[in-house]
Amino acid sequence: MSAAVASQGWVGRLGGMALPAGILVIVAMMVLPLPVQLLDLFFVGNILLSLLILMVALHTFRPLDFSSFPSVLLVATVLRLALNVASTRIVLSQGHTGPDAAGKVIEAFGSFVIGGNFVVGAFVFAILVIINLVVITKGAGRVSEVSARFTLDAMPGKQMAIDADLNAGLMSPDDARTRRAEVAAEADFYGAMDGASKFVKGDAMAGILILVINIVGGIIIGTAQHGLGLMQATETYVLLSIGDGLVAQIPSLLLSIATAIIVTRVSSTTDMSVLIGKQMGVGRAWVPVAAVMLILGLVPGMPNLLFLIGGAASAAVAWLTYGRDGSTTGLDAAGGDAAPPEGEAKAGPEAITADEVTDYAPISLQIGYGLIPLAGDGGGALVARITAIRRDVSKALGFVVPGVRIRDDLGLAPNQYRIRVGQAILGEDTVHPDRKLALPGGGSRRKLQGIAVKDPSFGLDAVWILPHQVPEAEADDHVVVEPESVIATHLSQILVKHAALLIGQDDVQGLVDNLGRVAPTLVQSVVPKLVPLHVLTAVLRALLADRIPVSDMRRILEGLAELAARNLSSADMAEALRPALVPLLLQQMGSVTQPLPLITLEPDLEQLLLRSRRQGEDMLLVDNGLAQSLLTALAERLETASGQGRQAVVIVAQPLRRAFAAFVRPHLPDAVVIGMGELPEARRVEVVGTVGGATGLPANAGAR
């Protein structure tokens, strides 16, 4: 193990030293004269490097797999230009000595590749330059430019999509960071490729100029300094210059092809050869190809044998690939429906998948297509608001509220939204993304023009107004709310009301594990030895149903440890824990330095309700008229306190608390009901209202 690590360390250090040393060697090649043998070695290495870059480009799955390509392309281009400078120095200074003056590689390209004919060599070189510069390099440069522009334009949308998936709970924070890094790396890569394509174009232009300089300079030097005849000097130096140009142009062509492959590469799970083979292996496409080739092979005057061989090869490919791409007719030999593969359902429009009928998202926000700009193109304001809402509600309740999955639903009206917890729809309404909601204040006197509605969160009269009406509304003491804030506030209210539905055993285990870091002995002694996880979850759900925060897990587990021997139900355990936890709720409702506003019941009414409580059940059996009058009077007292900017608490006798809370909760979900024994001793109180005989309740109303 240590030897392997040491070996990797040496390899890493050598690799880190190789690049700087290589750059210094390249610079030295431009300044210092090179021996011919060393020049041949560098030419062969240049061809090897170009082939290697092309093969790596062909075997990448996506462009970012070769993210160092722009830097590699720069180094390879500079190396080739340095070799051109070194070879030019030798050609001009030693070219008069013969065709082998610049080394074996240039001689081979000047004699064997072009047959020693400098005219043929000139045309071959010109064709290679046209292919490289006009076709490949120009196309790759245009693709790089467009890809860079589109990648940078799409970057904000990709970032918002990552934020939306993170908020919806579809990915972890670590996955989100990785995705953001990939998006940034992709933008950097395509921006670098846009510039790197200019290296290839400049290299091709430099090859033309260097060729002209070698030919013109060689003829002048050969005739003026070495006494060669014009034709002899022309033939000698043109062959050497063209050989030198071809030695540089072929690696340049390979790098241009690699550049074009990288910028036109589409991300996939296979390399390019497998991807092309898979997509080109379409049996239905090869059948007509084989038919046309065979027909051409029967036409008189054509090279029939070659066309027939091509047709037979195409027919063989069609036979091998037909059916693999789903191009069969779907009928078996007997003419019936082909049986689907074992373990797979038959594909078709009527096929139904499990994803279509199941949705395990704890919280879902479904929006009509008219509200999509609020979640994406409009800057993601809705996503940001929901994130803030989740954070605030999580702090208030004491556990991490699950992510909210935002999905568009074509079944909804364009401006409609729907809030679901699990599979249950708990809220829905309509907002207008091009308007703002104006809520009248206490000093409002003017009736605004717009769409009159009820505020979905509080049921207040409101008006959807146009943006230019905002100054008028604010001047008339209206509160103006953005459409995304309307949805977010409604969602917040639902999360608080139905917090008991949001917490599960996985969430509770997370709370226990978090407490275990600071109080391991307490956790190990209580969960699951005294209180199983499912019982603890039921206790926390009962507390959250009454809006009691579960943030103080230490106190909850200590209380459950004391209650474990009493063999209580989870509801009774939650009720017994309330006196220690109610102060956490009350401190969220107002400042602890201010008196706590209370709404009480008249003693006679309280005794009546106690007698109407069914023994062993949290249920009040009261007359319908009494129930309606009681709820109306209680709502009036709560609304009066709310109008004064205070949130009042209903206080009743301790034995009545649970049944009275269950009675009130469906009709007044915001009402907080506490028992006499749950009132903090050190907290000052103020009675702001009493419900009883003075409220108009029937004097003779009694229990059923």
Secondary structure in CASP SS format (residue, H / E / C, confidence):
PFRMAT SS
TARGET T0000
AUTHOR 0000-0000-0000
METHOD secondary structure of the structure
MODEL  1
M C 1.00
S H 1.00
A H 1.00
A H 1.00
V H 1.00
A H 1.00
S H 1.00
Q H 1.00
G H 1.00
W H 1.00
V H 1.00
G H 1.00
R H 1.00
L H 1.00
G H 1.00
G H 1.00
M H 1.00
A H 1.00
L H 1.00
P H 1.00
A H 1.00
G H 1.00
I H 1.00
L H 1.00
V H 1.00
I H 1.00
V H 1.00
A H 1.00
M H 1.00
M H 1.00
V H 1.00
L C 1.00
P C 1.00
L C 1.00
P C 1.00
V H 1.00
Q H 1.00
L H 1.00
L H 1.00
D H 1.00
L H 1.00
F H 1.00
F H 1.00
V H 1.00
G H 1.00
N H 1.00
I H 1.00
L H 1.00
L H 1.00
S H 1.00
L H 1.00
L H 1.00
I H 1.00
L H 1.00
M H 1.00
V H 1.00
A H 1.00
L H 1.00
H C 1.00
T C 1.00
F C 1.00
R C 1.00
P H 1.00
L H 1.00
D H 1.00
F H 1.00
S C 1.00
S C 1.00
F H 1.00
P H 1.00
S H 1.00
V H 1.00
L H 1.00
L H 1.00
V H 1.00
A H 1.00
T H 1.00
V H 1.00
L H 1.00
R H 1.00
L H 1.00
A H 1.00
L H 1.00
N H 1.00
V H 1.00
A H 1.00
S H 1.00
T H 1.00
R H 1.00
I H 1.00
V H 1.00
L H 1.00
S H 1.00
Q H 1.00
G H 1.00
H H 1.00
T H 1.00
G C 1.00
P C 1.00
D C 1.00
A C 1.00
A C 1.00
G C 1.00
K H 1.00
V H 1.00
I H 1.00
E H 1.00
A H 1.00
F H 1.00
G H 1.00
S H 1.00
F H 1.00
V H 1.00
I C 1.00
G C 1.00
G C 1.00
N C 1.00
F H 1.00
V H 1.00
V H 1.00
G H 1.00
A H 1.00
F H 1.00
V H 1.00
F H 1.00
A H 1.00
I H 1.00
L H 1.00
V H 1.00
I H 1.00
I H 1.00
N H 1.00
L H 1.00
V H 1.00
V H 1.00
I H 1.00
T H 1.00
K H 1.00
G H 1.00
A H 1.00
G H 1.00
R H 1.00
V H 1.00
S H 1.00
E H 1.00
V H 1.00
S H 1.00
A H 1.00
R H 1.00
F H 1.00
T H 1.00
L H 1.00
D H 1.00
A H 1.00
M H 1.00
P H 1.00
G H 1.00
K H 1.00
Q H 1.00
M H 1.00
A H 1.00
I H 1.00
D H 1.00
A H 1.00
D H 1.00
L H 1.00
N H 1.00
A C 1.00
G C 1.00
L C 1.00
M C 1.00
S C 1.00
P H 1.00
D H 1.00
D H 1.00
A H 1.00
R H 1.00
T H 1.00
R H 1.00
R H 1.00
A H 1.00
E H 1.00
V H 1.00
A H 1.00
A H 1.00
E H 1.00
A H 1.00
D H 1.00
F H 1.00
Y H 1.00
G H 1.00
A H 1.00
M H 1.00
D H 1.00
G H 1.00
A H 1.00
S H 1.00
K H 1.00
F H 1.00
V H 1.00
K H 1.00
G H 1.00
D H 1.00
A H 1.00
M H 1.00
A H 1.00
G H 1.00
I H 1.00
L H 1.00
I H 1.00
L H 1.00
V H 1.00
I H 1.00
N H 1.00
I H 1.00
V H 1.00
G H 1.00
G H 1.00
I H 1.00
I H 1.00
I H 1.00
G H 1.00
T H 1.00
A H 1.00
Q C 1.00
H C 1.00
G C 1.00
L C 1.00
G C 1.00
L H 1.00
M H 1.00
Q H 1.00
A H 1.00
T H 1.00
E H 1.00
T H 1.00
Y H 1.00
V H 1.00
L H 1.00
L H 1.00
S H 1.00
I H 1.00
G H 1.00
D H 1.00
G H 1.00
L H 1.00
V H 1.00
A H 1.00
Q H 1.00
I H 1.00
P H 1.00
S H 1.00
L H 1.00
L H 1.00
L H 1.00
S H 1.00
I H 1.00
A H 1.00
T H 1.00
A H 1.00
I H 1.00
I H 1.00
V H 1.00
T C 1.00
R C 1.00
V C 1.00
S C 1.00
S C 1.00
T C 1.00
T C 1.00
D C 1.00
M H 1.00
S H 1.00
V H 1.00
L H 1.00
I H 1.00
G H 1.00
K H 1.00
Q H 1.00
M H 1.00
G C 1.00
V C 1.00
G H 1.00
R H 1.00
A H 1.00
W H 1.00
V H 1.00
P H 1.00
V H 1.00
A H 1.00
A H 1.00
V H 1.00
M H 1.00
L H 1.00
I H 1.00
L H 1.00
G H 1.00
L H 1.00
V C 1.00
P C 1.00
G C 1.00
M C 1.00
P C 1.00
N H 1.00
L H 1.00
L H 1.00
F H 1.00
L H 1.00
I H 1.00
G H 1.00
G H 1.00
A H 1.00
A H 1.00
S H 1.00
A H 1.00
A H 1.00
V H 1.00
A H 1.00
W H 1.00
L H 1.00
T H 1.00
Y C 1.00
G C 1.00
R C 1.00
D C 1.00
G C 1.00
S C 1.00
T C 1.00
T C 1.00
G C 1.00
L E 1.00
D C 1.00
A C 1.00
A C 1.00
G C 1.00
G C 1.00
D E 1.00
A C 1.00
A C 1.00
P C 1.00
P C 1.00
E C 1.00
G C 1.00
E C 1.00
A C 1.00
K C 1.00
A C 1.00
G C 1.00
P C 1.00
E C 1.00
A C 1.00
I C 1.00
T C 1.00
A H 1.00
D H 1.00
E H 1.00
V H 1.00
T C 1.00
D C 1.00
Y C 1.00
A C 1.00
P C 1.00
I E 1.00
S E 1.00
L E 1.00
Q E 1.00
I E 1.00
G C 1.00
Y H 1.00
G H 1.00
L H 1.00
I H 1.00
P H 1.00
L H 1.00
A H 1.00
G C 1.00
D C 1.00
G C 1.00
G C 1.00
G C 1.00
A H 1.00
L H 1.00
V H 1.00
A H 1.00
R H 1.00
I H 1.00
T H 1.00
A H 1.00
I H 1.00
R H 1.00
R H 1.00
D H 1.00
V H 1.00
S H 1.00
K H 1.00
A H 1.00
L H 1.00
G C 1.00
F C 1.00
V C 1.00
V C 1.00
P C 1.00
G C 1.00
V E 1.00
R E 1.00
I E 1.00
R E 1.00
D E 1.00
D C 1.00
L C 1.00
G C 1.00
L C 1.00
A C 1.00
P C 1.00
N C 1.00
Q E 1.00
Y E 1.00
R E 1.00
I E 1.00
R E 1.00
V E 1.00
G C 1.00
Q C 1.00
A E 1.00
I E 1.00
L E 1.00
G E 1.00
E E 1.00
D E 1.00
T E 1.00
V C 1.00
H C 1.00
P C 1.00
D C 1.00
R C 1.00
K E 1.00
L E 1.00
A E 1.00
L E 1.00
P E 1.00
G C 1.00
G C 1.00
G C 1.00
S C 1.00
R C 1.00
R C 1.00
K C 1.00
L C 1.00
Q C 1.00
G C 1.00
I E 1.00
A E 1.00
V E 1.00
K E 1.00
D C 1.00
P C 1.00
S C 1.00
F C 1.00
G C 1.00
L C 1.00
D E 1.00
A E 1.00
V E 1.00
W E 1.00
I E 1.00
L C 1.00
P H 1.00
H H 1.00
Q H 1.00
V H 1.00
P H 1.00
E H 1.00
A H 1.00
E H 1.00
A H 1.00
D C 1.00
D C 1.00
H E 1.00
V E 1.00
V E 1.00
V E 1.00
E C 1.00
P H 1.00
E H 1.00
S H 1.00
V H 1.00
I H 1.00
A H 1.00
T H 1.00
H H 1.00
L H 1.00
S H 1.00
Q H 1.00
I H 1.00
L H 1.00
V H 1.00
K H 1.00
H C 1.00
A H 1.00
A H 1.00
L H 1.00
L H 1.00
I C 1.00
G C 1.00
Q H 1.00
D H 1.00
D H 1.00
V H 1.00
Q H 1.00
G H 1.00
L H 1.00
V H 1.00
D H 1.00
N H 1.00
L H 1.00
G H 1.00
R C 1.00
V C 1.00
A C 1.00
P H 1.00
T H 1.00
L H 1.00
V H 1.00
Q H 1.00
S H 1.00
V H 1.00
V C 1.00
P C 1.00
K C 1.00
L C 1.00
V C 1.00
P C 1.00
L H 1.00
H H 1.00
V H 1.00
L H 1.00
T H 1.00
A H 1.00
V H 1.00
L H 1.00
R H 1.00
A H 1.00
L H 1.00
L H 1.00
A H 1.00
D C 1.00
R C 1.00
I C 1.00
P C 1.00
V C 1.00
S C 1.00
D C 1.00
M H 1.00
R H 1.00
R H 1.00
I H 1.00
L H 1.00
E H 1.00
G H 1.00
L H 1.00
A H 1.00
E H 1.00
L H 1.00
A H 1.00
A H 1.00
R H 1.00
N C 1.00
L C 1.00
S C 1.00
S H 1.00
A H 1.00
D H 1.00
M H 1.00
A H 1.00
E H 1.00
A H 1.00
L H 1.00
R H 1.00
P H 1.00
A H 1.00
L H 1.00
V H 1.00
P H 1.00
L H 1.00
L H 1.00
L H 1.00
Q H 1.00
Q H 1.00
M H 1.00
G C 1.00
S C 1.00
V C 1.00
T C 1.00
Q C 1.00
P C 1.00
L E 1.00
P E 1.00
L E 1.00
I E 1.00
T E 1.00
L E 1.00
E C 1.00
P H 1.00
D H 1.00
L H 1.00
E H 1.00
Q H 1.00
L H 1.00
L H 1.00
L H 1.00
R H 1.00
S H 1.00
R E 1.00
R C 1.00
Q C 1.00
G C 1.00
E C 1.00
D C 1.00
M C 1.00
L E 1.00
L C 1.00
V E 1.00
D C 1.00
N H 1.00
G H 1.00
L H 1.00
A H 1.00
Q H 1.00
S H 1.00
L H 1.00
L H 1.00
T H 1.00
A H 1.00
L H 1.00
A H 1.00
E H 1.00
R H 1.00
L H 1.00
E H 1.00
T H 1.00
A H 1.00
S H 1.00
G H 1.00
Q C 1.00
G C 1.00
R C 1.00
Q C 1.00
A C 1.00
V E 1.00
V E 1.00
I E 1.00
V E 1.00
A C 1.00
Q H 1.00
P H 1.00
L H 1.00
R H 1.00
R H 1.00
A H 1.00
F H 1.00
A H 1.00
A H 1.00
F H 1.00
V H 1.00
R C 1.00
P C 1.00
H C 1.00
L C 1.00
P C 1.00
D C 1.00
A C 1.00
V C 1.00
V E 1.00
I E 1.00
G E 1.00
M H 1.00
G H 1.00
E H 1.00
L C 1.00
P C 1.00
E C 1.00
A C 1.00
R C 1.00
R C 1.00
V E 1.00
E E 1.00
V E 1.00
V E 1.00
G E 1.00
T E 1.00
V E 1.00
G C 1.00
G H 1.00
A H 1.00
T H 1.00
G C 1.00
L C 1.00
P C 1.00
A C 1.00
N C 1.00
A C 1.00
G C 1.00
A E 1.00
R C 1.00
END
